[in-house]
Amino acid sequence: MSRWDDREERDALYRLCLEEWGAEERVAKAAEEAAEMSAAFIRFLLEPKGHDPLANRDSALSELVDVMIMSEQVELVFGGM
C-alpha cells in the first residue's frame, strides 16, 4: 500500500498546501483544473483532426486525477464532507 492510499496522510499534505497558498487560491486552482478537465474530455469525445486519440485519452485521465486531488483539498477548505 502506498502512503498516498492513506487519506490522513493526503489530508496532512493538503493542509500544508492550504497553509502555503491559502484557501482562495486552492479553490481557484480547483476551478482551473476542472476547466482543463472539461476541455480534455471534449477533445477526447470529439477527436479533432490532428489530435492523437491515445494522447487525448491520457490527457483526459491526467486532468481527471488533477481534479480529484483538488477536490480533496477543497473538501478541507469547506470543512470536510
Buried (B, 14 or more C-beta within 10 A) or exposed (E): EEEEEEEEEBBEBBEEBBEEEEBEEBBEBBEEBBEBBEEBBEBBEEEEEEEEEEEBEEBBEEBBEBBEBBEBBBEBBEEEE
